[in-house]
Amino acid sequence: MDQNFDNNNQQQPQYQQQPQYQPASDKSKVAAGLLGIFIGSLGIHKFYLGYSKEGVIMLLVSLLTLGFGAGIMGIIGLIEGIIYLTKTDADFENIYVVGRKGWF
């Protein structure tokens, strides 16, 4: 029945604090998503993210088809806007800002 407990030798578990997410850019996924949803047919969300080539393509398709292509570009913008908004901040940053994925 003689038990020797030495509480001084027991180590307390060390908890590390999770680092706070710090974006590498000032590009907001909410702004990009809302631009894609509301005026995606003009490719404004692409210009906002720095995708000039993709933005020009969407803008020209909408304008040169006298608005007929704007419906298709609007659907693409809507889909991309929803995709942007459903990503986590870190995923959005890695895929669209750092990774430079231009379409979907």
C-alpha positions in Angstrom: 0.0 0.0 0.0 3.0 2.2 0.0 2.7 4.2 -3.1 5.1 6.9 -3.9 3.6 9.7 -6.0 5.9 12.4 -7.2 3.8 15.2 -8.6 6.8 17.3 -9.5 7.9 14.9 -12.2 4.6 14.9 -14.0 4.6 17.3 -16.9 1.6 19.3 -17.8 0.5 19.0 -21.5 1.8 21.9 -23.6 -0.9 23.5 -25.8 0.2 25.4 -28.9 -1.9 28.2 -30.1 -2.9 27.9 -33.8 -1.5 30.6 -35.9 -4.0 33.1 -37.2 -4.6 33.1 -40.9 -2.9 36.0 -42.6 -3.8 36.6 -46.3 -0.9 37.2 -48.6 -3.0 39.6 -50.6 -5.7 42.2 -50.0 -8.1 40.4 -52.5 -11.4 39.6 -50.7 -13.2 36.5 -51.6 -16.5 38.2 -50.7 -15.8 41.1 -53.1 -14.8 38.7 -55.9 -17.8 36.5 -55.3 -20.3 39.3 -55.3 -18.8 40.9 -58.4 -19.0 37.5 -60.1 -22.6 37.0 -59.1 -24.0 40.4 -59.9 -21.9 41.6 -62.9 -20.0 38.5 -63.9 -21.1 38.8 -67.5 -18.7 41.7 -67.9 -15.8 39.8 -66.2 -15.3 42.4 -63.5 -14.5 39.7 -60.9 -11.7 38.5 -63.2 -10.2 42.0 -63.4 -10.5 42.3 -59.6 -8.4 39.2 -59.1 -5.8 40.3 -61.7 -6.9 37.9 -64.5 -6.8 40.5 -67.3 -6.8 38.0 -70.2 -9.8 36.1 -68.8 -11.6 39.4 -68.0 -11.1 40.7 -71.5 -12.4 37.4 -73.0 -15.6 37.6 -70.9 -16.1 41.3 -71.7 -15.5 40.9 -75.4 -17.9 37.9 -75.6 -20.6 39.9 -73.9 -20.1 43.0 -76.1 -19.2 41.5 -79.5 -22.2 39.2 -79.5 -24.5 42.3 -78.9 -25.5 40.8 -75.5 -26.4 37.3 -76.6 -23.2 35.9 -75.1 -23.7 37.9 -71.9 -26.2 35.3 -70.7 -23.6 32.6 -70.9 -20.9 34.8 -69.4 -23.4 35.7 -66.6 -23.9 32.0 -65.8 -20.1 31.5 -65.7 -19.8 34.5 -63.4 -22.6 33.3 -61.2 -21.0 29.9 -60.8 -17.6 31.3 -60.2 -19.0 33.8 -57.6 -20.6 30.9 -55.7 -17.5 28.9 -55.8 -15.4 31.8 -54.5 -17.9 32.3 -51.6 -17.9 28.6 -50.6 -14.2 28.3 -50.3 -12.4 28.9 -47.0 -10.3 32.1 -46.9 -7.1 30.0 -47.1 -8.4 27.8 -50.0 -9.5 30.9 -51.9 -6.1 32.5 -51.3 -4.1 29.4 -52.4 -6.2 28.6 -55.4 -7.1 31.9 -56.9 -4.6 34.5 -55.6 -1.4 32.4 -55.2 -2.2 29.6 -57.6 -3.7 31.9 -60.3 -6.4 29.5 -61.4 -8.2 31.5 -64.1 -11.4 29.5 -64.7 -13.7 27.7 -62.3 
